[in-house]
Amino acid sequence: MRTFWLVLVAVAALSGGLAAEGQGGTKQAAIPLPPMGWSSWNSFSNTINSDIVIAQAKAMVSTGMAKTGYRQINIDEGWWLGERDPQGNIVVDPKAWPAIAPGEKPGDMGNIVRFIHAQGLKAGIYTDAGADGCSLYPDLGPVYHHVGSEGHYEQDFLQFAKWGFDYVKVDWCGGDKENLDPAVQYAEIGRAIQRAEAITGHRLYLSLCEWGKNSPWTWAPGVGGMKADVWRTSGDIVDPIVASGMNSGRKAGFQKMLANFDQGIHPEAEHTGFYNDPDMMVLGMPGLTDAENRVHMALWAMSGAPLLVGADLTRLSAATLATLTNPGVLAIDRDGLGLQAVRVASYGDGLEVWSKPLAKPGERAVLLLNRTAGPAQIAARWSDLGLADAPATVEELWTGKELGSFKTSYTGTVEAGDAVLLLVNGSEGRFTSYKAEPGTRETVRFSHVAGSARVARVEILYANAGKAARLVELRVNGRIATRIALPPTAAIAGKVTIQSLLDRTGAENVLEFSGAGGVGIQSIAVQ
């Protein structure tokens, strides 16, 4: 069993990071972990109001979800009808958002924030990057215009911070309608958030919802500074399923869930506190069996995805609640290395092995996924996982059952449309170290790096004596850069881990870090 290490990871899930032993005895830097919580859209569409939010916040606490790390209560589309006062300030419907405690003023969104915070939770809000928003295309109710923040970025994000919101989701319906450039608009939003934080001292976590139309994984990490924390990689996982009304007969789809998972795999962009977001989960909503719910949860955990529940928390079954709160599975999603799973093997059409490197050296989360219509045996080989060719122990994560020690591989039977989630604990495979070449203060270059046309794990040894994380850009063989956040290390060397496609075989790859002044990148180790 994982015992101490599992407890350590669970604590990290609550504290927001984990410092772990890396290669060469240095410490893996603590990085922000993806959010966990609930969002209103999937189950309430644009019918959201104060009473619904209060009930969901109470349920998050009473079910025990909050104790396992679920903290976020996110108010999605429909909270605002598009009205502003003569000064351009958002006007909120006082009937939908009344006073909750004595002395409060109706129509003040700070009321619901204070209630959420009083439950020990965090509050999220929603807007659009365009002048209009997604209320142009309502699922329920009338069309509302002018519910986006374009032209009011600084004003609106300052208001969100003053209300006390901790998280803001910025959609793209209005931006798409206007044919805006998402990289430009979200950079402006990032700057507006930075200004709001500087004025209020209050952190606003940014969820960028551009649906993957313009490949946000290539430009969203660090856009506008450090303000792009998660970005959507696909369209909506489901149309809203409101318990009563014209869409109550809708169901979530297993194949659509799988498609969102597939579209969310961009391991080269997920690292150091930046995360691909395959959308809110549909666990507990009509349409999926308990077994399919477990596959869904396993896929999101292997993705290192935000775990945002779209189901009505007041209606969760005992089986769904157990799936959402399984400690071993949550620890995979919340692992302090902050990396995404990679498909390391496939057999025929639809039999796959996925591997996620974990912070503890020699440890891997492994998913055996069967997309076919019949049961099949799937083998995970240690060499495919980046482990040494030596015995490793295997644990089934849903039950915590130890399956034994295996020499070079493990083979399991996987039912049709199902998955087996494993923890493999073996010996770490070999890393090759490279020293930085002489160069400028701002650019650090590594040449003749060996690769094999696959996603490689790269550990970066650096020293950031500042008080804040620093952004650097990495280009591999001259391709589009990915931005990497290097947290402070005080006076000692630290490490962060990324994954990168080294697409030239042999020792022909070139890795170049720009904007590296002040972070002292000394060497890299590649597996």
C-alpha positions as CSV (number, residue, x, y, z in Angstrom):
1,M,0.0,0.0,0.0
2,R,1.1,3.6,-0.6
3,T,0.8,4.4,3.2
4,F,3.0,7.3,4.0
5,W,3.5,8.6,0.5
6,L,-0.3,8.5,-0.1
7,V,-0.9,10.5,3.0
8,L,1.8,13.0,2.0
9,V,0.2,13.5,-1.4
10,A,-3.2,13.9,0.2
11,V,-1.8,16.7,2.4
12,A,-0.3,18.3,-0.7
13,A,-3.7,18.3,-2.3
14,L,-5.0,20.5,0.5
15,S,-2.0,22.7,0.7
16,G,-1.5,23.3,-3.0
17,G,1.9,21.8,-3.7
18,L,4.4,19.2,-2.9
19,A,8.2,19.3,-2.6
20,A,9.6,15.9,-3.5
21,E,13.1,14.4,-3.9
22,G,14.3,14.7,-7.5
23,Q,17.3,13.4,-9.5
24,G,20.6,14.1,-7.8
25,G,19.2,14.8,-4.4
26,T,17.7,18.2,-5.2
27,K,14.1,19.0,-4.3
28,Q,11.2,19.0,-6.8
29,A,9.7,22.5,-6.5
30,A,6.2,22.8,-5.1
31,I,3.8,23.8,-7.8
32,P,0.1,24.8,-7.8
33,L,-2.2,21.8,-8.3
34,P,-5.3,21.8,-10.5
35,P,-8.6,22.9,-8.9
36,M,-11.2,20.6,-7.4
37,G,-14.8,21.5,-6.8
38,W,-18.2,22.0,-8.5
39,S,-19.6,24.1,-11.4
40,S,-23.2,25.0,-12.0
41,W,-23.6,24.7,-15.8
42,N,-24.1,21.0,-16.5
43,S,-27.0,20.6,-14.1
44,F,-28.5,24.1,-13.9
45,S,-27.7,25.8,-17.2
46,N,-28.5,29.5,-16.9
47,T,-31.1,29.1,-14.1
48,I,-28.4,29.6,-11.4
49,N,-29.3,31.6,-8.3
50,S,-28.3,32.1,-4.7
51,D,-30.5,29.3,-3.3
52,I,-29.0,26.7,-5.7
53,V,-25.4,27.8,-4.8
54,I,-26.1,27.6,-1.1
55,A,-27.5,24.1,-1.4
56,Q,-24.5,22.9,-3.4
57,A,-22.0,24.5,-1.0
58,K,-23.7,22.8,2.0
59,A,-23.8,19.5,0.2
60,M,-20.0,19.7,-0.6
61,V,-19.4,19.9,3.1
62,S,-22.1,17.4,4.3
63,T,-21.1,14.7,1.9
64,G,-17.4,14.9,3.0
65,M,-16.2,16.0,-0.4
66,A,-14.6,19.1,1.1
67,K,-12.5,17.0,3.4
68,T,-11.0,15.1,0.4
69,G,-10.0,18.4,-1.4
70,Y,-13.0,19.5,-3.3
71,R,-13.2,23.2,-2.5
72,Q,-14.4,25.2,-5.5
73,I,-18.0,26.4,-5.9
74,N,-18.2,27.9,-9.4
75,I,-21.1,30.0,-10.5
76,D,-21.3,29.7,-14.3
77,E,-23.3,31.4,-17.1
78,G,-26.7,32.9,-16.1
79,W,-25.8,34.8,-12.9
80,W,-25.9,38.2,-14.7
81,L,-28.4,39.6,-17.2
82,G,-26.1,42.1,-18.9
83,E,-27.2,45.4,-17.1
84,R,-24.7,48.1,-16.1
85,D,-25.1,51.3,-14.2
86,P,-24.1,54.7,-15.7
87,Q,-20.5,54.2,-14.5
88,G,-20.3,50.8,-16.3
89,N,-20.5,48.7,-13.1
90,I,-22.3,45.3,-13.2
91,V,-25.9,45.4,-11.9
92,V,-27.0,42.2,-10.3
93,D,-30.6,41.0,-9.9
94,P,-31.4,41.4,-6.2
95,K,-34.1,38.7,-6.4
96,A,-31.8,36.0,-7.7
97,W,-28.9,37.2,-5.4
98,P,-30.5,38.5,-2.1
99,A,-29.0,39.3,1.2
100,I,-28.1,36.1,3.1
101,A,-26.9,37.5,6.5
102,P,-28.1,40.5,8.5
103,G,-26.8,43.9,7.2
104,E,-26.2,42.7,3.7
105,K,-27.5,44.5,0.6
106,P,-29.5,42.5,-2.0
107,G,-27.8,42.4,-5.4
108,D,-24.3,42.2,-3.9
109,M,-22.4,39.1,-5.1
110,G,-20.2,39.5,-2.1
111,N,-23.1,38.0,-0.1
112,I,-22.8,34.6,-1.7
113,V,-19.0,34.8,-1.6
114,R,-19.1,35.3,2.1
115,F,-21.4,32.4,2.6
116,I,-19.2,30.1,0.5
117,H,-16.1,31.2,2.4
118,A,-17.8,30.6,5.7
119,Q,-18.2,26.9,4.7
120,G,-14.4,26.7,4.2
121,L,-14.7,26.7,0.4
122,K,-13.7,28.9,-2.5
123,A,-15.9,30.9,-4.8
124,G,-15.8,31.1,-8.6
125,I,-17.5,33.4,-11.1
126,Y,-18.0,33.6,-14.9
127,T,-17.7,36.0,-17.7
128,D,-16.9,36.2,-21.4
129,A,-14.0,37.7,-23.3
130,G,-16.3,39.3,-25.8
131,A,-18.9,42.1,-25.4
132,D,-21.6,39.5,-25.5
133,G,-21.4,36.1,-23.9
134,C,-22.9,32.6,-24.2
135,S,-26.3,33.9,-23.1
136,L,-26.7,34.7,-26.8
137,Y,-27.3,30.9,-27.2
138,P,-29.3,30.1,-24.1
139,D,-30.1,26.5,-23.2
140,L,-33.0,27.7,-21.0
141,G,-34.6,31.1,-20.8
142,P,-34.4,34.2,-22.9
143,V,-31.4,35.6,-24.8
144,Y,-29.3,38.2,-22.8
145,H,-27.0,40.6,-24.5
146,H,-23.9,42.4,-23.2
147,V,-23.0,39.8,-20.5
148,G,-19.3,39.7,-21.6
149,S,-16.5,41.8,-20.2
150,E,-14.9,43.3,-23.4
151,G,-14.4,47.0,-22.9
152,H,-14.7,46.5,-19.1
153,Y,-11.8,44.1,-18.4
154,E,-10.1,46.1,-15.7
155,Q,-13.4,47.2,-14.2
156,D,-15.0,43.8,-14.1
157,F,-12.0,41.8,-12.8
158,L,-11.4,44.4,-10.1
159,Q,-15.1,44.0,-9.1
160,F,-14.7,40.2,-9.0
161,A,-11.7,40.6,-6.7
162,K,-13.5,43.1,-4.5
163,W,-16.5,40.8,-4.2
164,G,-13.9,38.2,-3.0
165,F,-14.1,35.6,-5.8
166,D,-11.1,33.3,-5.9
167,Y,-11.6,31.9,-9.4
168,V,-12.9,33.3,-12.7
169,K,-13.9,31.3,-15.8
170,V,-13.7,33.4,-19.0
171,D,-15.7,32.0,-21.9
172,W,-15.3,32.7,-25.7
173,C,-18.8,32.9,-27.2
174,G,-18.6,36.7,-27.6
175,G,-15.0,36.6,-28.7
176,D,-15.8,34.0,-31.3
177,K,-18.7,36.0,-32.6
178,E,-16.5,39.0,-33.1
179,N,-13.7,37.0,-34.6
180,L,-11.2,38.3,-31.9
181,D,-7.7,36.9,-31.4
182,P,-7.9,34.8,-28.3
183,A,-4.2,35.1,-27.5
184,V,-4.5,38.9,-27.5
185,Q,-7.7,39.1,-25.6
186,Y,-6.7,36.6,-22.9
187,A,-3.4,38.4,-22.5
188,E,-5.3,41.6,-21.8
189,I,-7.5,39.7,-19.4
190,G,-4.3,38.4,-17.7
191,R,-3.1,42.0,-17.3
192,A,-6.4,43.1,-15.9
193,I,-6.3,40.3,-13.3
194,Q,-2.8,41.3,-12.3
195,R,-4.0,44.9,-11.8
196,A,-7.0,43.7,-9.7
197,E,-4.7,41.6,-7.6
198,A,-2.2,44.4,-7.1
199,I,-5.1,46.7,-5.9
200,T,-6.9,44.3,-3.7
201,G,-4.2,41.8,-2.7
202,H,-6.7,39.0,-3.6
203,R,-5.7,36.1,-5.9
204,L,-7.9,35.4,-8.9
205,Y,-7.3,32.0,-10.5
206,L,-8.0,32.1,-14.3
207,S,-9.8,29.4,-16.2
208,L,-9.6,30.1,-19.9
209,C,-12.5,28.6,-21.9
210,E,-11.7,29.0,-25.6
211,W,-12.7,25.3,-26.3
212,G,-9.4,24.4,-27.9
213,K,-10.4,26.1,-31.2
214,N,-7.1,28.0,-31.5
215,S,-4.8,25.4,-29.8
216,P,-4.5,27.3,-26.5
217,W,-1.9,24.8,-25.2
218,T,0.6,26.5,-27.5
219,W,0.0,30.0,-26.2
220,A,-2.0,29.9,-23.0
221,P,0.6,28.8,-20.4
222,G,1.6,32.1,-18.6
223,V,-0.4,34.3,-21.0
224,G,-0.5,37.8,-19.4
225,G,2.2,36.8,-16.9
226,M,1.2,33.9,-14.6
227,K,-2.5,34.3,-15.1
228,A,-3.5,31.4,-17.4
229,D,-3.8,28.5,-14.9
230,V,-6.1,26.1,-16.8
231,W,-7.4,26.2,-20.4
232,R,-10.2,24.2,-22.1
233,T,-9.1,21.9,-24.8
234,S,-12.4,20.9,-26.3
235,G,-16.1,21.7,-26.6
236,D,-18.7,21.1,-23.9
237,I,-18.7,17.5,-22.6
238,V,-22.5,17.5,-22.4
239,D,-25.4,19.8,-23.0
240,P,-26.9,20.8,-19.6
241,I,-29.3,18.3,-18.1
242,V,-31.6,20.3,-15.8
243,A,-33.6,18.1,-13.5
244,S,-37.0,19.5,-14.7
245,G,-37.9,21.2,-17.9
246,M,-37.5,20.7,-21.6
247,N,-34.0,19.1,-21.4
248,S,-34.5,16.8,-18.4
249,G,-34.4,13.7,-20.7
250,R,-30.9,14.4,-21.9
251,K,-28.1,12.0,-21.0
252,A,-24.3,12.2,-20.7
253,G,-22.4,10.1,-23.3
254,F,-19.5,7.8,-22.6
255,Q,-18.1,8.2,-26.1
256,K,-18.2,12.0,-25.8
257,M,-16.4,11.8,-22.5
258,L,-13.7,9.7,-24.2
259,A,-13.5,12.2,-27.0
260,N,-12.9,15.1,-24.5
261,F,-10.2,13.1,-22.8
262,D,-8.5,12.5,-26.1
263,Q,-8.6,16.1,-27.1
264,G,-7.2,17.1,-23.7
265,I,-3.9,15.2,-24.1
266,H,-1.1,17.8,-24.7
267,P,1.6,16.7,-22.2
268,E,4.2,19.1,-23.5
269,A,2.1,22.0,-22.2
270,E,1.0,20.6,-18.8
271,H,3.6,21.3,-16.1
272,T,4.7,23.7,-13.4
273,G,1.1,24.6,-12.4
274,F,-0.4,24.9,-15.9
275,Y,-3.2,22.4,-16.9
276,N,-5.2,21.1,-19.8
277,D,-8.9,21.2,-19.0
278,P,-11.1,18.5,-20.8
279,D,-14.2,20.2,-19.2
280,M,-16.4,19.6,-16.1
281,M,-17.0,15.9,-15.2
282,V,-20.3,14.2,-15.9
283,L,-19.9,11.7,-13.1
284,G,-23.3,11.2,-11.3
285,M,-25.3,12.6,-14.2
286,P,-27.8,10.5,-16.2
287,G,-26.3,8.3,-18.9
288,L,-23.3,6.7,-17.4
289,T,-23.1,3.4,-15.4
290,D,-21.1,3.1,-12.2
291,A,-18.3,1.3,-14.1
292,E,-18.3,4.1,-16.8
293,N,-18.1,6.7,-14.0
294,R,-15.0,5.0,-12.6
295,V,-13.4,5.0,-16.1
296,H,-14.3,8.7,-16.4
297,M,-12.7,9.5,-13.0
298,A,-9.6,7.4,-13.8
299,L,-9.1,9.3,-17.1
300,W,-9.4,12.7,-15.5
301,A,-7.0,11.7,-12.8
302,M,-4.5,10.4,-15.3
303,S,-4.9,13.7,-17.2
304,G,-4.0,15.7,-14.1
305,A,-7.2,17.5,-15.0
306,P,-9.2,19.9,-12.9
307,L,-11.8,17.8,-11.0
308,L,-14.9,20.0,-11.3
309,V,-18.2,18.1,-10.7
310,G,-21.1,19.0,-13.0
311,A,-23.7,16.9,-11.2
312,D,-26.1,18.2,-8.6
313,L,-24.3,17.5,-5.4
314,T,-27.5,17.1,-3.4
315,R,-28.4,14.0,-5.6
316,L,-25.2,12.0,-5.7
317,S,-25.5,8.3,-5.1
318,A,-23.3,6.5,-2.6
319,A,-21.4,4.8,-5.5
320,T,-20.8,8.1,-7.3
321,L,-19.6,9.7,-4.1
322,A,-17.2,6.8,-3.4
323,T,-15.8,7.2,-6.9
324,L,-15.3,10.9,-6.6
325,T,-13.6,10.6,-3.2
326,N,-11.4,7.5,-3.6
327,P,-8.1,8.6,-1.9
328,G,-5.8,6.6,-4.1
329,V,-7.3,7.9,-7.3
330,L,-7.4,11.5,-6.1
331,A,-3.7,11.2,-5.2
332,I,-2.9,10.4,-8.9
333,D,-4.7,13.6,-10.0
334,R,-3.1,15.7,-7.2
335,D,0.4,14.3,-7.7
336,G,3.0,17.0,-7.0
337,L,4.9,16.5,-10.3
338,G,2.0,18.1,-12.1
339,L,2.4,16.0,-15.3
340,Q,-0.1,14.4,-17.7
341,A,-0.4,10.8,-18.7
342,V,1.1,9.7,-22.0
343,R,0.0,6.7,-24.1
344,V,3.0,4.5,-24.1
345,A,1.6,1.4,-25.9
346,S,-1.4,0.3,-28.0
347,Y,-2.4,-3.2,-29.2
348,G,-4.7,-3.4,-32.2
349,D,-7.5,-0.9,-32.3
350,G,-8.6,0.3,-28.9
351,L,-6.3,-1.5,-26.4
352,E,-4.1,1.1,-24.8
353,V,-1.5,1.6,-22.0
354,W,-1.3,5.0,-20.4
355,S,1.5,6.1,-18.0
356,K,1.7,9.1,-15.7
357,P,5.0,9.8,-14.0
358,L,4.6,10.5,-10.3
359,A,6.7,12.6,-7.8
360,K,8.1,9.6,-6.0
361,P,11.0,8.2,-8.1
362,G,10.2,4.8,-9.7
363,E,6.4,5.3,-9.3
364,R,3.9,5.3,-12.1
365,A,0.2,5.5,-12.4
366,V,-0.8,3.1,-15.2
367,L,-4.1,2.8,-17.0
368,L,-5.0,-0.2,-19.1
369,L,-7.9,1.1,-21.3
370,N,-10.1,-1.2,-23.4
371,R,-12.2,0.8,-25.9
372,T,-13.3,-2.4,-27.7
373,A,-16.6,-4.3,-27.5
374,G,-15.0,-7.4,-25.9
375,P,-12.8,-8.3,-22.9
376,A,-9.1,-8.3,-23.6
377,Q,-5.7,-8.8,-22.0
378,I,-3.4,-5.7,-21.9
379,A,0.2,-5.7,-20.9
380,A,2.2,-2.9,-19.4
381,R,5.9,-3.3,-19.9
382,W,8.3,-1.6,-17.4
383,S,10.5,-0.4,-20.3
384,D,7.5,1.4,-21.8
385,L,7.0,3.2,-18.5
386,G,10.5,4.4,-18.2
387,L,11.3,2.0,-15.4
388,A,14.4,-0.2,-15.0
389,D,14.1,-3.8,-16.1
390,A,13.8,-5.0,-12.6
391,P,11.0,-6.3,-10.3
392,A,8.2,-3.8,-9.5
393,T,5.1,-4.1,-7.3
394,V,1.7,-3.5,-8.6
395,E,-1.4,-2.2,-6.8
396,E,-5.0,-1.9,-8.0
397,L,-5.9,1.6,-7.0
398,W,-9.7,1.5,-6.7
399,T,-9.5,-1.2,-4.0
400,G,-5.9,-0.7,-2.8
401,K,-5.3,-4.4,-3.4
402,E,-1.7,-5.5,-3.8
403,L,-1.4,-7.6,-6.9
404,G,2.2,-8.8,-6.3
405,S,5.7,-8.2,-7.7
406,F,6.4,-8.7,-11.4
407,K,9.8,-8.9,-13.2
408,T,9.4,-6.9,-16.3
409,S,5.7,-6.4,-17.0
410,Y,2.1,-6.8,-15.8
411,T,-0.8,-8.2,-17.8
412,G,-4.4,-7.7,-16.8
413,T,-7.8,-8.6,-18.2
414,V,-9.9,-5.5,-19.0
415,E,-13.6,-5.8,-19.7
416,A,-15.1,-4.1,-22.7
417,G,-15.4,-0.3,-22.4
418,D,-13.6,-0.5,-19.1
419,A,-10.2,0.3,-17.6
420,V,-7.9,-1.0,-14.9
421,L,-6.0,1.7,-12.9
422,L,-2.7,0.6,-11.3
423,L,0.1,2.0,-9.2
424,V,3.4,0.5,-10.3
425,N,6.3,0.9,-7.9
426,G,9.7,0.0,-9.4
427,S,13.2,1.3,-10.0
428,E,13.6,4.6,-11.9
429,G,15.0,4.3,-15.4
430,R,18.2,5.9,-16.5
431,F,18.4,9.7,-17.0
432,T,21.1,11.3,-19.1
433,S,22.4,14.6,-17.8
434,Y,23.4,17.6,-19.9
435,K,25.3,20.8,-18.9
436,A,24.2,24.2,-20.2
437,E,26.4,25.5,-23.1
438,P,28.1,28.9,-22.8
439,G,25.6,31.6,-23.9
440,T,23.9,34.8,-23.0
441,R,22.4,35.6,-19.6
442,E,18.9,35.4,-21.1
443,T,19.3,32.3,-23.2
444,V,20.4,28.8,-22.1
445,R,21.0,26.1,-24.7
446,F,21.5,22.4,-24.7
447,S,22.6,20.7,-27.9
448,H,23.1,17.0,-28.8
449,V,20.3,15.8,-26.6
450,A,19.4,12.2,-27.3
451,G,15.8,11.5,-28.2
452,S,13.7,8.7,-29.7
453,A,10.8,10.5,-31.4
454,R,8.7,10.2,-28.3
455,V,7.6,12.3,-25.3
456,A,10.6,12.4,-23.0
457,R,10.7,13.5,-19.3
458,V,13.0,16.4,-18.7
459,E,14.1,17.6,-15.3
460,I,15.4,21.1,-15.1
461,L,17.9,22.1,-12.5
462,Y,17.7,25.8,-11.7
463,A,18.0,28.4,-8.9
464,N,15.4,31.2,-8.5
465,A,16.4,33.4,-5.5
466,G,13.4,35.7,-6.1
467,K,10.1,35.8,-4.3
468,A,7.9,34.8,-7.2
469,A,7.9,32.2,-9.9
470,R,9.7,33.2,-13.1
471,L,8.5,32.3,-16.7
472,V,10.9,31.0,-19.3
473,E,10.2,29.8,-22.8
474,L,11.5,26.4,-24.1
475,R,11.9,25.7,-27.8
476,V,12.7,22.2,-28.9
477,N,14.3,22.0,-32.3
478,G,13.0,25.5,-33.1
479,R,9.3,24.6,-32.7
480,I,6.6,26.7,-31.0
481,A,7.6,27.5,-27.4
482,T,6.0,26.3,-24.2
483,R,6.2,28.6,-21.2
484,I,7.5,27.1,-18.0
485,A,7.0,28.5,-14.5
486,L,10.1,28.2,-12.2
487,P,9.0,28.6,-8.5
488,P,11.4,30.3,-6.0
489,T,14.1,28.0,-4.6
490,A,15.6,30.3,-2.0
491,A,19.4,29.8,-1.9
492,I,19.3,26.1,-3.0
493,A,19.0,24.4,-6.3
494,G,15.5,23.2,-7.3
495,K,14.0,21.0,-10.0
496,V,10.9,21.1,-12.1
497,T,9.8,18.4,-14.4
498,I,8.3,18.7,-17.9
499,Q,7.5,16.4,-20.8
500,S,8.7,17.3,-24.3
501,L,8.6,15.7,-27.7
502,L,12.2,15.1,-28.8
503,D,11.4,14.4,-32.4
504,R,14.9,13.8,-33.7
505,T,16.3,10.4,-33.1
506,G,19.8,10.1,-31.8
507,A,21.7,12.9,-30.1
508,E,20.3,15.6,-32.5
509,N,17.8,17.5,-30.4
510,V,18.4,21.1,-29.3
511,L,16.6,22.6,-26.3
512,E,16.8,26.4,-25.9
513,F,15.4,28.3,-22.9
514,S,14.9,32.0,-23.4
515,G,14.1,34.6,-20.7
516,A,16.2,32.6,-18.3
517,G,18.0,35.5,-16.7
518,G,17.8,35.3,-12.9
519,V,16.8,31.6,-12.7
520,G,20.2,30.0,-13.2
521,I,19.3,27.0,-15.3
522,Q,22.4,24.8,-14.8
523,S,21.6,21.4,-16.3
524,I,18.9,19.1,-17.5
525,A,18.3,15.4,-17.1
526,V,16.4,13.5,-19.8
527,Q,14.7,10.1,-19.7
